[in-house]
């Protein structure tokens, strides 16, 4: 198995069993019953940065995975009920990749998906425990795969599906510690620009007091520090020590910026701003920042974070922009 295949299928691809004993069937039902609790325990302390970490390069984020599980498992539950109440019904397929790209899968908190998974699995477990061996032989027809599936084998597939995506999420946490995005990577730079383009003046914040226009101006001012257009005031040694430790911790753990974190009054935006002007100015400043990076003109010192390398600037500026774009669900 190639490295990519190993990342796609960490527990291996599903293989349809030739025979499933009653003992194995009961074990499968137990997996369906226990899965919501296992999943919640795994991700309940994940922050937005962790939830938005792809489990592999080019793969879904944890947030998308959780929402996919909710979508997939409720579809499976419905297919069980169709098979039990109709004669080999033809089910309706769906494009899971396109579903995962919709905004309800990409951006909102995962609480709703977790509730869906808990409710679906609770009802699914009750249904499964009530079935006879004859009922488990009921089938449905999958038109895309041109195959009939009986419920005994289909349950085995969804036990694999639970463990398959659980392993993805476990791997994503390991990957998050290794992948540190930077504004000095052109792909990450363009990603930020694309996310800015998704904002509107009516975009709603998830926390804080700034509206979208004020947030854009604040991000613009932060970048101007790197361009030496804004000079921050000196701070006492204790705050400087905290700032340096914060920089080290953020790089070591690769965590996000805490919500509602205090900042310098020079970059606080608590006055009315024009959304379109703020957006245009930020994009211009980002372009200036890129040119300064390419020319090697970024400062070697920051009042709060101490000595700065190019790597530090790229890492911290990405974190700051990412933090505030997530504040507005983009």
Backbone bond lengths (Angstrom), bond angles and torsions (degrees), N, CA, C in turn:
res aa  C-N    CA-C-N  psi(-1)  N-CA   C-N-CA  omega(-1)  CA-C   N-CA-C  phi
1 X - - - 1.470 - - 1.527 109.12 -
2 X 1.336 117.49 130.76 1.457 122.05 -179.90 1.525 110.24 -68.83
3 X 1.344 116.13 166.49 1.456 120.62 179.19 1.530 110.82 -61.22
4 X 1.349 116.81 -40.95 1.462 120.70 178.99 1.523 110.46 -64.22
5 X 1.327 117.39 -43.51 1.459 120.91 179.28 1.530 110.96 -63.71
6 X 1.333 116.07 -36.71 1.459 120.10 178.04 1.517 110.90 -63.81
7 X 1.347 116.17 -38.48 1.467 119.84 178.58 1.529 111.07 -71.50
8 X 1.334 116.62 -36.64 1.462 120.10 178.66 1.521 111.62 -70.31
9 X 1.338 116.10 -37.55 1.464 121.18 -174.52 1.528 109.95 -128.18
10 X 1.346 117.14 71.65 1.472 120.29 -174.59 1.517 114.29 -62.78
11 X 1.340 118.35 -23.08 1.475 120.00 176.79 1.530 110.56 -109.10
12 X 1.341 115.95 12.83 1.455 120.86 -178.11 1.519 111.54 89.40
13 X 1.325 116.93 162.31 1.455 121.23 178.21 1.528 110.01 -76.92
14 X 1.312 114.76 155.79 1.465 119.38 -179.72 1.525 110.80 -69.22
15 X 1.319 115.45 134.47 1.460 121.74 174.58 1.530 108.23 -121.00
16 X 1.306 115.65 121.74 1.462 120.16 -178.49 1.533 110.53 -63.98
17 X 1.323 117.65 121.22 1.473 119.27 -179.56 1.530 111.57 -69.23
18 X 1.314 115.72 146.83 1.470 120.05 177.72 1.521 110.90 -72.35
19 X 1.323 115.90 -33.30 1.464 119.90 -177.97 1.527 108.80 -150.65
20 X 1.321 117.08 139.76 1.461 122.45 177.64 1.527 108.14 -121.13
21 X 1.320 116.11 117.54 1.465 120.28 -179.35 1.528 109.95 -75.64
22 X 1.323 115.79 166.69 1.465 119.78 177.48 1.525 111.14 -63.93
23 X 1.324 116.60 -34.67 1.470 119.98 177.84 1.529 109.91 -64.30
24 X 1.335 116.38 -45.20 1.464 120.24 178.29 1.529 111.08 -64.23
25 X 1.317 116.45 -36.00 1.460 120.62 178.50 1.533 110.23 -62.01
26 X 1.316 116.80 -44.26 1.466 120.68 177.81 1.525 111.53 -63.75
27 X 1.337 115.86 -37.13 1.465 119.78 176.93 1.528 110.56 -64.13
28 X 1.329 116.24 -38.44 1.463 120.70 178.83 1.529 111.26 -65.00
29 X 1.313 116.30 -41.37 1.470 120.36 178.68 1.529 109.83 -63.27
30 X 1.327 116.63 -37.46 1.462 120.63 179.00 1.531 110.69 -64.88
31 X 1.317 117.43 -37.32 1.476 120.86 177.17 1.529 109.88 -61.72
32 X 1.337 116.64 -44.73 1.467 120.84 178.51 1.527 110.23 -60.97
33 X 1.316 117.13 -41.15 1.462 121.41 179.88 1.529 111.76 -65.47
34 X 1.330 116.75 -42.77 1.468 121.13 -172.48 1.522 114.07 -83.96
35 X 1.331 117.20 -19.54 1.467 119.87 -170.37 1.529 114.16 -57.38
36 X 1.347 120.96 -45.99 1.468 118.69 -178.77 1.527 113.20 -57.23
37 X 1.330 117.34 -39.78 1.459 120.84 178.52 1.515 112.06 -66.26
38 X 1.336 116.26 -42.24 1.465 120.11 177.93 1.527 110.91 -61.72
39 X 1.331 115.63 -43.78 1.462 120.29 -178.75 1.529 110.69 -65.19
40 X 1.322 116.68 -45.10 1.464 120.03 -179.87 1.516 111.25 -61.90
41 X 1.329 117.69 -42.31 1.467 120.83 178.69 1.523 111.79 -62.85
42 X 1.334 116.41 -33.09 1.463 120.46 -178.18 1.523 111.40 -71.71
43 X 1.333 117.59 -38.62 1.473 119.45 -169.29 1.522 114.50 -113.71
44 X 1.327 118.79 0.39 1.462 119.21 -171.66 1.534 112.91 -63.45
45 X 1.320 117.99 -22.94 1.464 120.30 179.23 1.528 112.94 -104.08
46 X 1.336 116.85 9.02 1.469 119.68 178.12 1.525 109.41 -69.71
47 X 1.344 116.84 135.55 1.458 120.44 172.40 1.529 109.04 -91.70
48 X 1.330 117.20 179.08 1.469 120.33 -177.90 1.520 111.74 -59.79
49 X 1.328 116.33 -35.14 1.465 119.71 -179.35 1.523 110.29 -63.12
50 X 1.321 116.49 -41.61 1.468 120.75 178.47 1.522 111.44 -70.24
51 X 1.329 116.49 -40.33 1.461 120.00 -179.69 1.518 112.08 -65.43
52 X 1.326 116.98 -27.23 1.460 120.86 -178.25 1.526 112.53 -98.77
53 X 1.332 116.16 16.50 1.459 121.52 174.93 1.529 110.11 -89.69
54 X 1.329 119.20 122.20 1.474 120.06 176.05 1.525 110.21 -65.10
55 X 1.325 115.92 144.73 1.473 118.43 -179.86 1.522 111.60 -71.82
56 X 1.340 116.54 -19.06 1.454 122.63 172.46 1.524 107.15 -154.56
57 X 1.324 116.85 165.91 1.460 120.24 178.44 1.531 109.45 -61.74
58 X 1.336 115.79 125.14 1.446 120.57 -179.21 1.519 114.31 82.46
59 X 1.340 117.10 1.46 1.466 121.00 -178.52 1.509 111.83 -96.66
60 X 1.328 115.16 177.83 1.464 121.20 177.37 1.520 110.50 -67.84
61 X 1.341 114.79 153.72 1.461 120.35 171.26 1.522 109.10 -78.13
62 X 1.334 115.61 167.17 1.468 119.71 176.32 1.530 109.88 -59.52
63 X 1.337 116.49 -39.26 1.468 120.05 178.97 1.536 110.45 -59.53
64 X 1.329 116.12 -45.06 1.467 119.83 178.43 1.537 111.32 -65.59
65 X 1.329 116.76 -38.80 1.461 120.35 179.14 1.530 111.25 -60.71
66 X 1.345 116.38 -45.97 1.464 120.11 -178.14 1.520 110.12 -63.51
67 X 1.329 117.05 -43.12 1.459 120.07 178.90 1.534 111.45 -68.16
68 X 1.332 116.34 -34.87 1.469 119.54 175.36 1.524 111.01 -63.20
69 X 1.323 116.41 -42.60 1.469 119.83 178.66 1.527 110.01 -58.99
70 X 1.335 116.77 -44.29 1.468 120.37 178.50 1.534 110.57 -60.29
71 X 1.341 116.42 -46.36 1.472 120.96 179.99 1.527 111.48 -63.04
72 X 1.326 115.42 -48.58 1.459 120.80 -174.70 1.522 111.87 -65.70
73 X 1.327 116.64 -43.10 1.456 119.55 -173.41 1.529 112.25 -74.82
74 X 1.332 116.93 -31.01 1.465 117.35 175.72 1.531 110.17 -71.90
75 X 1.349 116.85 -32.73 1.465 120.05 173.59 1.529 110.53 -64.60
76 X 1.324 116.14 -41.72 1.464 120.00 179.94 1.535 110.96 -63.95
77 X 1.334 115.96 -43.72 1.462 120.98 178.84 1.535 110.58 -58.27
78 X 1.322 116.31 -43.01 1.473 120.98 178.48 1.528 110.33 -65.14
79 X 1.325 117.73 -38.42 1.467 120.34 178.56 1.528 111.12 -64.15
80 X 1.327 116.94 -37.20 1.466 120.26 175.21 1.529 110.17 -59.12
81 X 1.336 115.16 -47.07 1.470 119.29 -176.40 1.531 111.42 -67.50
82 X 1.334 116.56 -36.19 1.464 119.89 176.24 1.528 110.40 -63.44
83 X 1.343 115.90 -45.83 1.467 119.44 -179.05 1.525 111.58 -62.96
84 X 1.324 116.66 -33.69 1.468 120.55 -178.19 1.520 113.10 -76.94
85 X 1.320 116.52 -21.08 1.474 118.98 -173.97 1.528 113.80 -114.60
86 X 1.348 117.16 -4.05 1.458 120.91 178.92 1.529 108.77 -133.85
87 X 1.303 115.89 168.67 1.466 120.37 -178.73 1.527 109.49 -95.04
88 X 1.352 115.78 104.86 1.463 123.19 179.95 1.542 111.37 42.95
89 X 1.339 117.64 59.42 1.464 119.85 -177.68 1.535 111.75 -67.29
90 X 1.314 116.28 150.94 1.467 122.05 173.07 1.521 107.67 -87.34
91 X 1.330 115.93 119.68 1.473 119.72 -176.10 1.526 109.96 -84.76
92 X 1.328 115.71 164.58 1.470 122.27 179.30 1.524 108.81 -96.63
93 X 1.340 118.89 111.69 1.464 120.51 175.56 1.537 110.64 -70.26
94 X 1.327 116.27 167.03 1.464 121.09 174.91 1.525 108.37 -145.08
95 X 1.325 116.24 158.93 1.464 121.51 -178.34 1.526 108.70 -90.87
96 X 1.337 116.51 95.98 1.460 120.14 -174.48 1.522 112.68 -62.83
97 X 1.331 117.88 -31.93 1.468 121.05 179.67 1.526 110.96 -65.63
98 X 1.338 116.38 -42.03 1.466 120.15 178.88 1.523 110.91 -70.93
99 X 1.331 116.87 -36.76 1.466 119.20 176.67 1.530 110.24 -60.82
100 X 1.332 116.58 -39.20 1.472 121.02 -176.75 1.523 112.48 -69.51
101 X 1.331 117.64 -17.30 1.458 121.21 179.45 1.526 112.79 -91.64
102 X 1.337 117.96 -8.24 1.468 120.37 178.18 1.530 109.92 -70.90
103 X 1.338 115.52 154.24 1.461 120.52 -172.11 1.518 113.65 -60.38
104 X 1.340 118.21 -32.39 1.462 119.35 179.81 1.524 111.53 -68.72
105 X 1.327 117.13 -17.91 1.472 120.55 176.85 1.522 112.14 -93.83
106 X 1.328 117.08 -28.93 1.464 120.74 -171.38 1.534 114.45 -91.98
107 X 1.343 117.17 -32.03 1.462 117.45 -164.34 1.519 117.02 -123.08
108 X 1.326 118.97 -28.29 1.465 117.97 -172.34 1.529 111.33 -80.72
109 X 1.344 117.56 160.90 1.471 120.33 175.04 1.528 110.87 -56.20
110 X 1.337 116.17 153.72 1.467 120.48 -173.65 1.528 112.94 -86.06
111 X 1.336 117.36 -0.18 1.468 120.04 -175.94 1.526 111.73 -55.48
112 X 1.345 116.53 -43.76 1.468 119.82 -178.13 1.524 110.70 -63.34
113 X 1.339 117.28 -41.27 1.467 120.69 179.51 1.529 110.95 -65.23
114 X 1.331 117.16 -40.34 1.469 120.69 178.56 1.525 110.42 -62.05
115 X 1.341 116.65 -42.55 1.465 120.14 177.85 1.528 110.95 -63.01
116 X 1.345 116.80 -39.99 1.459 120.46 177.46 1.526 110.75 -61.81
117 X 1.322 116.69 -44.52 1.470 121.20 -179.06 1.528 110.08 -64.18
118 X 1.334 116.49 -43.71 1.466 119.59 179.41 1.528 111.38 -61.76
119 X 1.327 116.81 -46.79 1.462 120.36 -179.26 1.516 112.76 -66.25
120 X 1.339 115.99 -43.22 1.464 120.50 179.34 1.525 110.93 -61.41
121 X 1.324 116.24 -47.25 1.471 119.65 -176.79 1.522 111.98 -69.76
122 X 1.317 117.59 -32.44 1.462 119.23 176.78 1.522 110.64 -63.60
123 X 1.342 116.55 -47.30 1.472 120.45 178.99 1.531 110.72 -68.34
124 X 1.327 116.06 -39.58 1.467 121.73 -179.23 1.529 109.75 -60.12
125 X 1.337 116.11 -43.88 1.465 120.96 -179.42 1.522 111.32 -62.25
126 X 1.337 116.03 -44.95 1.467 120.01 177.83 1.526 110.50 -59.39
127 X 1.330 115.95 -44.14 1.468 120.35 179.51 1.524 110.94 -62.40
128 X 1.328 116.88 -48.22 1.465 121.18 -176.37 1.527 111.80 -61.57
129 X 1.332 116.15 -40.47 1.470 119.74 -179.20 1.529 112.23 -68.20
130 X 1.329 116.45 -20.13 1.467 119.82 -177.90 1.527 113.05 -87.90
131 X 1.340 117.35 -10.29 1.466 120.34 -171.98 1.531 112.44 -81.74
132 X 1.296 115.14 146.16 1.463 122.07 173.63 1.534 108.71 -90.57
133 X 1.325 116.03 168.41 1.464 119.94 177.46 1.532 110.88 -60.77
134 X 1.323 116.03 -35.82 1.469 119.28 178.65 1.531 110.31 -65.18
135 X 1.328 117.36 -41.14 1.456 120.48 179.40 1.532 111.60 -66.15
136 X 1.326 116.37 -33.51 1.466 119.30 177.92 1.529 111.90 -66.77
137 X 1.330 116.98 -15.99 1.464 119.88 177.21 1.530 112.79 -87.65
138 X 1.327 116.89 -3.95 1.469 120.81 176.25 1.525 109.27 -62.07
139 X 1.319 116.61 151.32 1.475 120.30 -173.03 1.522 111.91 -129.71
140 X 1.328 113.91 163.99 1.465 121.96 166.06 1.519 107.61 -134.44
141 X 1.318 115.76 161.52 1.470 121.62 -178.62 1.525 109.53 -106.53
142 X 1.339 115.76 130.06 1.475 121.56 176.60 1.526 107.79 -100.65
143 X 1.357 118.41 110.04 1.468 120.20 -172.88 1.523 114.77 -67.69
144 X 1.322 117.84 -32.33 1.465 119.70 -179.83 1.524 111.36 -72.55
145 X 1.322 116.27 -38.04 1.463 120.56 -178.67 1.520 112.29 -91.32
146 X 1.341 115.73 -4.69 1.470 121.90 179.24 1.527 110.93 48.82
147 X 1.341 114.18 52.20 1.463 118.61 -176.65 1.523 109.66 -146.88
148 X 1.333 115.81 150.67 1.455 121.63 172.66 1.526 108.44 -99.94
149 X 1.326 116.27 137.17 1.467 120.91 -179.55 1.519 109.51 -121.11
150 X 1.341 116.13 130.72 1.456 117.38 172.94 1.526 109.14 -89.22
151 X 1.312 116.51 158.75 1.461 121.21 -170.38 1.528 112.49 -70.06
152 X 1.300 117.15 -26.56 1.471 120.37 178.13 1.531 109.65 -63.86
153 X 1.335 115.85 -48.55 1.466 119.77 179.58 1.524 112.08 -72.24
154 X 1.333 116.43 -35.15 1.467 119.68 -178.73 1.528 110.79 -66.69
155 X 1.334 116.21 -33.79 1.458 119.64 175.50 1.524 110.42 -63.95
156 X 1.326 117.42 -39.92 1.468 121.52 178.08 1.530 110.12 -60.19
157 X 1.332 115.54 -39.46 1.468 118.81 178.42 1.525 110.51 -62.87
158 X 1.323 117.93 -41.14 1.464 119.12 -177.27 1.520 113.11 -76.53
159 X 1.311 117.81 -22.58 1.465 119.85 168.99 1.526 108.97 -65.34
160 X 1.339 116.06 -43.92 1.469 120.00 174.99 1.530 109.96 -61.15
161 X 1.330 117.49 -42.04 1.466 122.14 -177.98 1.528 110.90 -60.67
162 X 1.324 117.82 -41.81 1.469 121.66 176.10 1.522 110.79 -58.06
163 X 1.320 115.87 -52.51 1.467 120.74 -175.99 1.529 112.06 -70.20
164 X 1.315 116.27 -32.21 1.467 123.23 178.55 1.533 110.57 -59.89
165 X 1.325 117.02 -52.18 1.465 120.14 -177.52 1.526 112.02 -78.40
166 X 1.318 117.35 -27.48 1.472 120.21 173.39 1.522 109.55 -60.38
167 X 1.328 116.54 -42.34 1.472 121.00 178.33 1.526 110.81 -65.90
168 X 1.339 117.55 -37.43 1.469 120.42 176.02 1.523 111.04 -57.04
169 X 1.341 115.81 -45.99 1.464 119.89 -176.86 1.525 110.50 -67.40
170 X 1.318 116.82 -39.26 1.472 119.68 175.44 1.521 110.51 -59.37
171 X 1.334 117.01 -42.79 1.465 121.39 -179.43 1.522 111.15 -67.96
172 X 1.338 117.87 -32.42 1.468 120.58 -177.97 1.517 110.94 -63.50
173 X 1.339 117.23 -36.32 1.459 120.19 179.80 1.526 110.30 -66.31
174 X 1.331 115.49 -38.60 1.472 119.71 176.07 1.521 110.29 -64.86
175 X 1.351 116.46 -41.21 1.460 121.04 -177.85 1.521 111.52 -68.59
176 X 1.351 116.84 -35.56 1.461 120.16 -178.66 1.523 111.08 -58.96
177 X 1.327 115.83 -35.05 1.457 119.38 -179.16 1.527 111.38 -71.38
178 X 1.342 116.30 -18.97 1.461 120.18 -176.92 1.528 112.92 -99.18
179 X 1.342 117.61 -28.34 1.465 121.86 -174.87 1.518 109.48 -99.76
180 X 1.312 116.45 114.60 1.464 121.98 178.52 1.518 108.57 -117.86
181 X 1.318 115.80 108.35 1.454 119.48 -179.03 1.523 110.37 -71.33
182 X 1.318 115.01 150.36 1.455 120.81 -178.13 1.519 109.92 -140.52
183 X 1.318 116.00 145.67 1.461 119.99 178.33 1.522 110.80 -70.58
184 X 1.327 116.95 -8.88 1.466 121.13 179.64 1.525 112.39 -89.13
185 X 1.314 116.23 -2.45 1.457 121.09 171.36 1.523 107.24 -92.43
186 X 1.346 116.98 125.59 1.464 118.78 -173.13 1.528 111.91 -62.22
187 X 1.320 116.65 -33.55 1.456 119.39 178.16 1.522 111.37 -64.29
188 X 1.338 117.20 -43.00 1.470 121.32 178.17 1.527 110.60 -67.49
189 X 1.327 115.95 -37.79 1.470 121.16 178.84 1.532 109.67 -61.22
190 X 1.332 116.78 -47.62 1.463 120.96 -179.97 1.529 110.93 -67.85
191 X 1.323 116.82 -31.62 1.465 120.47 176.69 1.529 110.58 -60.94
192 X 1.345 115.98 -44.08 1.465 120.47 179.21 1.526 110.55 -63.58
193 X 1.322 117.05 -43.24 1.469 120.66 178.39 1.524 110.46 -60.55
194 X 1.318 116.43 -42.86 1.466 120.82 179.20 1.520 111.35 -62.24
195 X 1.318 116.75 -40.55 1.463 120.44 179.87 1.524 111.47 -68.92
196 X 1.325 116.62 -36.30 1.470 120.41 175.87 1.524 110.00 -61.56
197 X 1.332 116.27 -38.46 1.468 120.68 -178.82 1.528 111.93 -65.53
198 X 1.343 117.05 -21.05 1.466 120.54 179.87 1.533 112.42 -80.27
199 X 1.335 116.69 -12.97 1.460 120.66 -179.85 1.518 111.25 -73.37
200 X 1.328 115.72 151.27 1.460 121.45 168.81 1.519 107.30 -133.96
201 X 1.319 116.13 165.92 1.462 118.60 -179.00 1.533 111.51 -65.54
202 X 1.327 116.81 -14.08 1.466 120.88 178.50 1.520 113.32 -98.68
203 X 1.350 117.59 3.61 1.466 120.60 178.15 1.524 109.87 -58.55
204 X 1.332 115.67 134.38 1.462 121.22 -176.15 1.524 111.55 -95.68
205 X 1.307 116.48 137.82 1.468 121.64 179.34 1.529 110.80 -81.05
206 X 1.319 115.93 154.02 1.457 121.53 175.56 1.525 111.28 -95.15
207 X 1.319 116.88 -21.97 1.465 121.33 177.95 1.533 108.04 -155.31
208 X 1.329 115.90 172.81 1.457 120.79 175.85 1.518 114.04 80.07
209 X 1.351 115.14 -171.66 1.458 121.74 -175.28 1.526 113.38 -116.57
210 X 1.331 117.98 -19.17 1.458 120.10 -176.87 1.518 112.00 -71.41
211 X 1.346 115.75 145.18 1.460 118.99 168.56 1.525 108.13 -87.99
212 X 1.338 117.46 -179.93 1.472 120.53 -174.29 1.519 112.20 -61.67
213 X 1.333 117.66 -40.88 1.466 121.11 -179.34 1.523 110.88 -64.71
214 X 1.329 116.69 -42.76 1.471 120.60 179.09 1.526 111.18 -65.41
215 X 1.341 115.99 -39.28 1.465 119.72 178.93 1.519 110.94 -62.19
216 X 1.339 117.21 -42.74 1.465 120.78 179.46 1.522 111.14 -62.29
217 X 1.326 116.26 -41.53 1.461 119.43 178.84 1.525 110.93 -66.70
218 X 1.328 117.27 -40.21 1.461 121.21 177.43 1.536 110.78 -59.28
219 X 1.331 116.83 -45.16 1.467 120.97 178.59 1.529 110.80 -63.00
220 X 1.325 115.96 -37.11 1.463 121.35 176.95 1.528 109.91 -60.81
221 X 1.335 117.06 -46.56 1.462 121.58 -178.71 1.527 111.75 -63.63
222 X 1.331 116.80 -38.56 1.468 120.32 179.00 1.524 110.56 -62.94
223 X 1.329 117.23 -42.73 1.463 120.56 177.37 1.526 111.89 -64.59
224 X 1.339 116.64 -32.13 1.459 120.20 -179.57 1.526 112.32 -66.47
225 X 1.333 116.40 -22.51 1.478 119.40 174.49 1.523 109.68 -62.36
226 X 1.338 116.14 -42.95 1.471 120.66 179.04 1.518 111.80 -66.85
227 X 1.335 116.42 -24.27 1.475 121.03 179.63 1.523 111.37 -91.67
228 X 1.344 116.68 4.19 1.478 123.54 178.51 1.528 112.49 64.33
229 X 1.351 115.99 24.02 1.461 120.31 176.35 1.528 111.37 -87.37
230 X 1.334 115.59 -21.28 1.462 121.42 177.28 1.522 108.16 -125.19
231 X 1.315 115.95 129.17 1.461 120.97 178.81 1.518 108.92 -108.35
232 X 1.302 116.23 117.07 1.456 120.49 -178.21 1.523 111.10 -77.74
233 X 1.339 117.70 149.14 1.470 120.40 178.91 1.525 111.32 -70.00
234 X 1.300 116.52 157.69 1.462 120.75 176.33 1.521 110.36 -66.69
235 X 1.321 115.97 151.62 1.464 121.26 178.40 1.514 109.28 -125.63
236 X 1.334 116.32 164.21 1.468 119.23 -178.46 1.525 111.06 -73.78
237 X 1.286 115.83 166.26 1.462 122.03 -172.84 1.526 112.22 -63.62
238 X 1.344 117.07 -32.73 1.463 119.73 -179.99 1.523 110.85 -65.89
239 X 1.352 116.91 -46.71 1.461 119.92 179.19 1.522 111.18 -63.98
240 X 1.326 115.39 -37.36 1.462 119.07 179.00 1.535 109.94 -64.36
241 X 1.320 116.78 -41.14 1.463 121.57 179.03 1.527 110.17 -62.42
242 X 1.352 116.15 -43.37 1.468 120.76 178.38 1.526 110.27 -62.53
243 X 1.350 116.52 -41.49 1.459 120.51 -179.71 1.520 112.61 -62.43
244 X 1.330 116.18 -42.62 1.462 120.14 -179.37 1.529 110.61 -67.30
245 X 1.341 116.96 -40.89 1.460 120.68 177.82 1.534 110.89 -65.15
246 X 1.344 116.44 -37.18 1.471 120.56 178.51 1.523 110.33 -63.13
247 X 1.327 116.20 -43.06 1.474 120.33 178.93 1.525 110.57 -61.17
248 X 1.318 116.84 -44.83 1.468 121.22 -179.79 1.526 110.56 -63.93
249 X 1.348 115.72 -44.22 1.473 120.42 -179.10 1.526 111.01 -63.53
250 X 1.353 117.15 -44.49 1.456 120.18 -178.62 1.513 111.12 -61.31
251 X 1.324 117.25 -38.44 1.461 119.10 -179.92 1.525 111.48 -74.11
252 X 1.323 116.20 -38.19 1.471 119.80 -177.38 1.531 111.18 -69.30
253 X 1.351 115.97 -44.54 1.466 120.38 -175.72 1.514 111.29 -92.69
254 X 1.344 116.14 -21.00 1.470 122.18 -177.58 1.520 111.01 61.97
255 X 1.348 115.47 40.33 1.459 119.67 179.86 1.525 110.63 -91.13
256 X 1.322 116.25 174.06 1.453 120.77 -179.31 1.510 112.10 -89.78
257 X 1.332 116.33 176.13 1.453 122.18 177.24 1.528 108.21 -80.70
258 X 1.345 118.55 133.12 1.471 119.84 179.36 1.532 111.46 -61.45
259 X 1.315 116.38 147.75 1.460 120.84 178.44 1.532 110.60 -70.07
260 X 1.352 115.49 146.75 1.470 122.80 176.51 1.522 113.06 58.16
261 X 1.325 116.73 33.11 1.459 121.68 178.86 1.533 109.27 -72.41
262 X 1.353 118.91 134.84 1.463 120.41 178.94 1.524 111.74 -63.86
263 X 1.328 116.74 153.89 1.455 120.90 -178.65 1.522 110.82 -142.71
264 X 1.305 117.99 177.23 1.457 122.43 179.05 1.528 110.09 -69.28
265 X 1.345 115.98 141.42 1.464 119.56 -178.88 1.527 111.80 -63.68
266 X 1.346 117.20 -22.97 1.460 121.69 179.69 1.531 112.52 -63.81
267 X 1.350 117.18 -22.79 1.470 120.24 -177.51 1.528 112.00 -116.87
268 X 1.327 117.10 11.30 1.457 121.10 175.32 1.525 108.60 -79.70
269 X 1.316 116.73 130.27 1.465 121.61 179.78 1.531 107.71 -117.91
270 X 1.339 115.55 100.08 1.465 120.35 -178.73 1.528 111.24 -121.90
271 X 1.335 115.13 23.85 1.458 121.68 179.08 1.528 108.95 -121.93
272 X 1.318 115.97 165.19 1.453 121.09 -176.55 1.535 111.59 -67.49
273 X 1.347 116.02 136.81 1.471 121.80 179.65 1.520 109.81 -129.60
274 X 1.321 115.85 152.28 1.455 121.31 173.03 1.520 108.73 -84.52
275 X 1.322 117.06 122.53 1.462 120.81 -175.17 1.527 112.01 -57.97
276 X 1.308 118.04 -49.96 1.465 121.27 -174.86 1.536 111.45 -66.26
277 X 1.332 117.44 -37.71 1.467 120.31 176.69 1.519 110.74 -67.03
278 X 1.316 116.28 -43.13 1.469 120.17 179.71 1.526 111.18 -61.96
279 X 1.328 115.83 -42.31 1.461 120.69 179.52 1.523 110.83 -64.82
280 X 1.327 117.26 -46.56 1.462 121.18 -179.32 1.521 111.24 -63.48
281 X 1.327 116.42 -41.13 1.472 120.38 -179.85 1.523 111.45 -65.76
282 X 1.340 116.57 -40.23 1.467 119.27 178.66 1.525 110.67 -62.63
283 X 1.318 117.35 -44.70 1.468 120.63 -179.88 1.525 111.08 -62.63
284 X 1.328 117.36 -37.94 1.467 120.66 176.92 1.521 110.74 -65.70
285 X 1.325 115.82 -41.84 1.469 119.67 179.72 1.524 110.73 -66.91
286 X 1.326 117.29 -37.12 1.464 120.08 175.85 1.522 110.63 -61.17
287 X 1.313 116.83 -40.62 1.471 120.66 177.51 1.522 110.79 -63.43
288 X 1.339 116.77 -41.84 1.469 120.74 176.55 1.522 110.70 -62.98
289 X 1.324 115.81 -40.62 1.461 120.35 -179.87 1.528 110.37 -61.88
290 X 1.329 117.02 -43.83 1.466 120.49 -179.94 1.524 110.96 -60.78
291 X 1.317 115.86 -42.54 1.474 119.75 179.10 1.523 111.03 -65.04
292 X 1.332 117.00 -39.89 1.466 120.57 178.21 1.527 110.50 -64.34
293 X 1.341 116.55 -39.78 1.463 120.63 176.97 1.523 110.64 -62.43
294 X 1.332 116.96 -47.77 1.469 120.39 -178.46 1.533 111.49 -62.74
295 X 1.337 115.44 -32.66 1.470 119.68 -178.75 1.524 112.12 -85.01
296 X 1.330 117.35 -5.35 1.458 121.02 -179.22 1.511 113.08 72.69
297 X 1.332 117.29 31.93 1.464 121.51 -174.80 1.527 113.70 -103.60
298 X 1.315 118.73 13.42 1.460 119.91 178.86 1.531 109.91 -75.72
299 X 1.336 117.49 144.61 1.475 120.73 -176.19 1.530 112.42 -63.05
300 X 1.300 115.04 157.36 1.467 120.80 178.98 1.518 111.79 -99.39
301 X 1.350 115.11 7.47 1.469 118.57 -176.78 1.528 110.04 -150.16
302 X 1.340 115.31 144.08 1.467 122.25 174.44 1.522 107.51 -130.02
303 X 1.341 116.49 136.84 1.460 121.01 -175.79 1.526 111.76 -54.66
304 X 1.346 117.50 -40.76 1.463 120.99 -177.34 1.521 112.52 -89.23
305 X 1.329 117.91 -41.58 1.462 121.35 -171.47 1.529 114.04 -95.01
306 X 1.326 117.50 -3.64 1.459 119.97 177.58 1.520 112.69 77.76
307 X 1.339 116.43 -145.40 1.465 121.08 -179.02 1.524 109.97 -61.38
308 X 1.326 115.52 138.06 1.470 120.77 -176.17 1.518 110.98 -129.21
309 X 1.319 115.86 131.84 1.460 121.97 170.96 1.527 108.45 -99.51
310 X 1.314 116.69 170.75 1.469 119.40 175.27 1.521 110.76 -59.73
311 X 1.338 115.86 -37.09 1.461 120.42 178.88 1.524 110.33 -62.12
312 X 1.341 116.84 -40.69 1.465 120.46 178.65 1.528 111.31 -62.59
313 X 1.333 116.26 -45.54 1.461 120.01 -178.85 1.538 110.82 -61.17
314 X 1.311 116.72 -47.86 1.463 120.57 -177.76 1.517 112.28 -62.10
315 X 1.335 115.95 -42.57 1.456 121.96 -179.29 1.523 111.30 -66.05
316 X 1.346 117.29 -48.87 1.463 121.41 -175.39 1.525 112.23 -72.12
317 X 1.337 117.45 -37.40 1.467 119.39 179.28 1.523 110.39 -67.79
318 X 1.332 117.75 -37.79 1.469 119.73 175.55 1.522 109.87 -63.30
319 X 1.336 117.01 -46.66 1.460 121.09 -179.02 1.526 110.99 -57.08
320 X 1.343 116.46 -41.61 1.461 119.91 -177.20 1.530 111.09 -67.56
321 X 1.314 117.38 -46.98 1.467 120.59 178.98 1.526 111.06 -63.65
322 X 1.322 116.34 -43.52 1.457 121.67 179.50 1.526 110.40 -60.43
323 X 1.320 116.68 -42.13 1.461 123.13 179.94 1.528 111.05 -57.50
324 X 1.332 116.36 -48.67 1.462 119.33 -175.26 1.530 112.70 -78.36
325 X 1.312 117.85 -27.87 1.464 118.95 174.92 1.534 110.09 -69.86
326 X 1.329 116.83 -37.52 1.457 120.06 174.56 1.522 110.82 -65.32
327 X 1.332 116.54 -31.49 1.459 121.02 176.38 1.527 111.12 -55.70
328 X 1.352 115.02 -30.73 1.464 120.60 -178.63 1.541 112.16 -112.61
329 X 1.345 115.01 25.50 1.479 121.42 170.60 1.517 114.16 64.59
330 X 1.335 118.20 30.54 1.468 119.29 174.29 1.525 109.40 -128.89
